[in-house]
Amino acid sequence: MKIISTALEMQQAALALRAQGKRIGFVPTMGNLHEGHLSLVRLAKEHADTVVVSVFVNPTQFGPNEDFAAYPRTFEADRALCEKEGVDLLFHPSVPEMYPDGASVSLVETALSRTLCGAARPGHFDGVCTVVAKLFHIVLPHVAVFGEKDAQQLRVIRRMVRDLRFPVEIVPGPTAREPDGLARSSRNQYMDAKQRAQAPCLRRALDESERLFAAGERDPRKLVAAMRALIAECPAAKVDYIDIVDDETLQPLSGPIERPALAALAVWVGKPRLIDNTVLRP
């Protein structure tokens, strides 16, 4: 596995691979890798000849009350995991490499990022779009893999690729879960034992929405109420949001669910804010 730290060297390597007729698969990450990330790497290997993973903690997607400096940076452990998984190229740029001094150009998403996590984190998805666009220009992938756990991010990136005509295929990776159903996340490590025992309430709430939906319930307000009731049974859990929105536009539903809808929730369990989701399909 080769480690690359500059945009120019990464672009040159990608152009050489393309000249050889190689299909490039890309998994962008902020590091602190776990099994969820590795499942995306394996999926990328199914769709490409060469797999590139980036490890870059992106400052522009952190809000004023979010501690960019405190985000865990575990590059040596990340490197070892990538090597074990057979990653071909590991792109690990510095902040000045991605955002040169005086950088003044960024992307703004004006529709999909206004609800759910975007409502609580204004500007977050603009930062995501900006860094992913930069990475696409540097890595030059044919295919990029994004996890379904970050449902809003996946849809925002798909919209960016569509609107800006990026020649990149976006492949969704199924949410990797712990045996008790909790979505795998770097944030899980910040819960104590009691909090961790209650955290699967997120998955149970989504399971309940699926059960009620399968039984014929189409009122999003009743489905949300049922999910809230389940979360309320866990004293360590504090709801940020629980919502059901149109799966394509991410806009709130004003009436019965008649087309695919995204049931999504963000819940504080102790220190970490955990997210999960499911798609309800009529």
C-alpha positions as CSV (number, residue, x, y, z in Angstrom):
1,M,0.0,0.0,0.0
2,K,1.3,3.4,-1.0
3,I,0.7,6.5,1.2
4,I,0.3,9.8,-0.6
5,S,0.2,13.2,1.1
6,T,0.0,15.7,-1.8
7,A,-2.8,16.5,-4.2
8,L,-0.4,16.6,-7.2
9,E,1.1,13.1,-6.5
10,M,-2.4,11.7,-6.0
11,Q,-3.7,13.2,-9.2
12,Q,-0.6,11.8,-11.1
13,A,-1.1,8.4,-9.6
14,A,-4.8,8.4,-10.6
15,L,-4.1,9.6,-14.1
16,A,-1.5,6.8,-14.5
17,L,-4.0,4.2,-13.3
18,R,-6.7,5.5,-15.7
19,A,-4.2,5.4,-18.6
20,Q,-3.7,1.7,-17.8
21,G,-7.4,1.2,-18.0
22,K,-7.8,0.6,-14.2
23,R,-11.1,1.4,-12.6
24,I,-10.6,3.5,-9.4
25,G,-12.8,3.0,-6.3
26,F,-12.7,5.6,-3.6
27,V,-13.7,5.6,0.1
28,P,-13.4,9.1,1.7
29,T,-13.1,9.0,5.5
30,M,-12.1,11.3,8.4
31,G,-10.1,8.4,9.9
32,N,-10.6,6.7,13.3
33,L,-11.6,3.7,11.2
34,H,-13.8,0.9,12.3
35,E,-15.6,-2.1,10.8
36,G,-18.2,0.2,9.2
37,H,-15.5,1.9,7.2
38,L,-13.9,-1.4,6.3
39,S,-17.2,-2.8,5.0
40,L,-17.2,0.2,2.6
41,V,-13.6,-0.6,1.5
42,R,-14.7,-4.2,0.7
43,L,-17.6,-2.9,-1.3
44,A,-15.3,-0.6,-3.2
45,K,-13.1,-3.6,-4.1
46,E,-16.1,-5.3,-5.7
47,H,-16.6,-2.3,-8.0
48,A,-13.0,-1.4,-8.9
49,D,-9.5,-2.6,-9.8
50,T,-7.8,-0.2,-7.5
51,V,-9.1,1.2,-4.1
52,V,-8.1,4.6,-2.7
53,V,-9.0,5.5,0.9
54,S,-8.6,9.1,2.1
55,V,-8.0,10.0,5.7
56,F,-8.6,13.7,6.2
57,V,-10.3,15.5,9.1
58,N,-12.1,18.3,7.2
59,P,-12.3,21.5,9.2
60,T,-15.0,23.1,7.0
61,Q,-17.7,20.7,8.1
62,F,-17.3,21.5,11.8
63,G,-19.6,24.1,13.3
64,P,-18.5,26.9,15.8
65,N,-19.6,24.7,18.8
66,E,-17.9,21.5,17.5
67,D,-14.4,20.9,18.5
68,F,-12.3,20.2,15.3
69,A,-9.1,20.0,17.4
70,A,-10.6,17.2,19.6
71,Y,-11.6,14.9,16.8
72,P,-9.7,11.6,17.2
73,R,-6.7,11.2,14.9
74,T,-5.5,7.7,14.8
75,F,-3.5,7.5,11.5
76,E,-1.2,4.7,12.4
77,A,-4.1,2.4,13.4
78,D,-6.0,3.5,10.3
79,R,-3.0,2.8,8.1
80,A,-2.6,-0.7,9.5
81,L,-6.3,-1.5,9.0
82,C,-6.2,-0.2,5.4
83,E,-3.1,-2.3,4.7
84,K,-4.8,-5.4,6.1
85,E,-7.8,-4.8,3.9
86,G,-5.7,-4.6,0.8
87,V,-6.2,-0.9,0.1
88,D,-3.9,0.2,-2.8
89,L,-3.5,3.9,-2.1
90,L,-4.0,5.8,1.2
91,F,-4.4,9.6,0.6
92,H,-3.5,11.5,3.8
93,P,-3.2,15.2,3.0
94,S,-2.7,18.1,5.5
95,V,-5.2,20.9,5.9
96,P,-3.0,23.4,4.0
97,E,-2.8,20.9,1.1
98,M,-6.6,20.8,0.9
99,Y,-7.2,24.4,1.8
100,P,-4.3,26.6,0.6
101,D,-3.8,29.9,2.4
102,G,-6.4,32.3,1.2
103,A,-8.8,29.7,-0.1
104,S,-12.0,31.4,-0.9
105,V,-14.1,29.0,-3.1
106,S,-16.6,26.6,-1.6
107,L,-19.8,24.8,-2.5
108,V,-23.2,25.6,-1.1
109,E,-26.1,23.1,-1.2
110,T,-29.5,24.8,-0.9
111,A,-32.2,22.2,-0.6
112,L,-31.4,18.7,0.8
113,S,-29.2,20.1,3.6
114,R,-31.9,22.2,5.3
115,T,-33.6,19.5,7.3
116,L,-32.6,16.7,9.7
117,C,-28.9,17.0,10.7
118,G,-28.5,20.0,8.5
119,A,-31.1,22.0,10.5
120,A,-29.0,21.6,13.6
121,R,-25.6,22.0,11.9
122,P,-25.9,24.9,9.4
123,G,-23.1,24.9,6.9
124,H,-22.1,21.3,7.7
125,F,-23.1,19.9,4.4
126,D,-21.6,22.8,2.5
127,G,-18.3,21.8,4.1
128,V,-19.0,18.1,3.1
129,C,-19.7,19.0,-0.5
130,T,-16.6,21.3,-0.7
131,V,-14.2,18.7,0.5
132,V,-15.8,15.8,-1.4
133,A,-15.6,17.8,-4.6
134,K,-12.0,18.5,-4.0
135,L,-11.3,14.9,-3.3
136,F,-13.1,13.8,-6.5
137,H,-10.9,16.2,-8.5
138,I,-7.8,14.8,-6.8
139,V,-8.5,11.1,-6.7
140,L,-10.4,11.0,-10.0
141,P,-12.5,8.0,-9.0
142,H,-14.8,6.0,-11.3
143,V,-16.8,5.0,-8.3
144,A,-17.1,6.3,-4.7
145,V,-18.7,4.5,-1.8
146,F,-20.7,6.2,1.0
147,G,-22.4,4.6,3.9
148,E,-26.2,4.5,4.2
149,K,-26.0,5.3,7.9
150,D,-25.2,8.9,6.9
151,A,-28.4,9.0,4.9
152,Q,-28.6,12.8,4.4
153,Q,-24.9,13.0,3.4
154,L,-25.4,10.2,0.9
155,R,-28.3,12.1,-0.7
156,V,-26.5,15.4,-0.7
157,I,-23.5,13.9,-2.4
158,R,-25.7,12.2,-5.0
159,R,-27.3,15.5,-5.7
160,M,-23.9,17.3,-6.0
161,V,-22.7,14.6,-8.4
162,R,-25.9,15.0,-10.5
163,D,-26.0,18.8,-10.5
164,L,-22.3,19.3,-11.2
165,R,-22.0,16.4,-13.6
166,F,-19.2,14.6,-11.8
167,P,-18.4,11.4,-13.8
168,V,-18.5,9.4,-10.6
169,E,-20.8,6.5,-9.7
170,I,-22.0,6.7,-6.1
171,V,-22.5,3.3,-4.5
172,P,-24.3,3.1,-1.2
173,G,-22.9,0.9,1.5
174,P,-25.3,-0.9,3.9
175,T,-25.1,0.2,7.5
176,A,-22.7,-2.0,9.5
177,R,-24.2,-3.0,12.9
178,E,-23.1,-4.4,16.2
179,P,-24.8,-7.7,17.2
180,D,-27.4,-5.8,19.2
181,G,-28.3,-3.7,16.2
182,L,-26.5,-0.5,17.1
183,A,-25.0,1.2,14.0
184,R,-21.2,1.1,14.1
185,S,-19.8,4.5,14.7
186,S,-16.6,6.1,15.9
187,R,-18.8,7.9,18.5
188,N,-19.8,4.6,20.2
189,Q,-16.5,4.5,22.1
190,Y,-17.5,7.6,24.1
191,M,-20.4,5.8,25.9
192,D,-20.0,4.2,29.3
193,A,-21.4,0.7,29.9
194,K,-24.8,1.8,31.0
195,Q,-25.2,4.2,28.1
196,R,-24.0,1.6,25.7
197,A,-26.6,-0.9,27.0
198,Q,-29.4,1.6,26.2
199,A,-28.1,2.8,22.8
200,P,-29.8,0.0,20.8
201,C,-33.1,1.9,21.5
202,L,-32.4,3.8,18.2
203,R,-32.6,0.6,16.2
204,R,-35.6,-0.6,18.2
205,A,-37.4,2.6,17.4
206,L,-36.8,2.2,13.7
207,D,-37.8,-1.4,13.9
208,E,-41.1,-0.3,15.5
209,S,-41.7,2.2,12.6
210,E,-41.1,-0.6,10.1
211,R,-43.5,-2.9,12.0
212,L,-46.3,-0.3,12.2
213,F,-45.7,0.7,8.5
214,A,-45.9,-3.0,7.4
215,A,-49.2,-3.3,9.4
216,G,-50.6,-0.4,7.4
217,E,-49.9,2.8,9.4
218,R,-49.2,5.6,6.9
219,D,-49.5,8.7,9.2
220,P,-45.9,10.0,9.8
221,R,-47.0,11.7,13.0
222,K,-48.1,8.5,14.6
223,L,-45.0,6.7,13.4
224,V,-42.8,9.4,14.9
225,A,-44.8,9.3,18.2
226,A,-44.2,5.6,18.4
227,M,-40.5,6.0,17.9
228,R,-40.3,8.8,20.5
229,A,-42.1,6.6,23.0
230,L,-39.5,3.9,22.6
231,I,-36.6,6.3,23.0
232,A,-38.3,7.8,26.1
233,E,-37.9,4.4,27.8
234,C,-34.2,4.9,27.9
235,P,-33.1,7.4,30.5
236,A,-29.7,8.0,29.0
237,A,-31.2,9.0,25.6
238,K,-32.0,12.6,24.7
239,V,-33.7,13.2,21.3
240,D,-32.2,15.7,18.9
241,Y,-34.7,14.9,16.2
242,I,-36.9,12.1,15.0
243,D,-38.5,12.7,11.7
244,I,-40.0,11.1,8.6
245,V,-39.3,12.9,5.3
246,D,-39.6,12.3,1.6
247,D,-36.8,10.0,0.7
248,E,-35.8,12.1,-2.4
249,T,-36.4,15.7,-1.3
250,L,-35.8,15.2,2.4
251,Q,-38.8,17.6,3.0
252,P,-41.3,16.9,5.8
253,L,-44.4,15.1,4.8
254,S,-47.7,16.9,5.1
255,G,-49.9,13.9,4.6
256,P,-50.0,10.1,4.5
257,I,-46.9,8.3,3.2
258,E,-47.5,7.4,-0.4
259,R,-44.0,7.1,-1.7
260,P,-40.6,6.1,-0.2
261,A,-40.0,8.0,3.0
262,L,-36.9,8.2,5.2
263,A,-37.3,7.7,8.9
264,A,-34.3,9.2,10.5
265,L,-33.3,10.1,14.1
266,A,-30.5,11.7,16.0
267,V,-30.2,10.9,19.7
268,W,-27.7,11.9,22.3
269,V,-26.8,8.9,24.4
270,G,-24.5,10.3,27.1
271,K,-21.8,12.4,25.3
272,P,-22.1,11.1,21.7
273,R,-24.9,12.1,19.3
274,L,-25.9,8.9,17.4
275,I,-27.8,8.7,14.1
276,D,-29.6,6.0,12.3
277,N,-32.3,5.6,9.7
278,T,-34.5,3.3,7.6
279,V,-36.5,3.7,4.4
280,L,-40.2,3.0,4.5
281,R,-41.4,1.9,1.0
282,P,-45.1,1.6,0.3
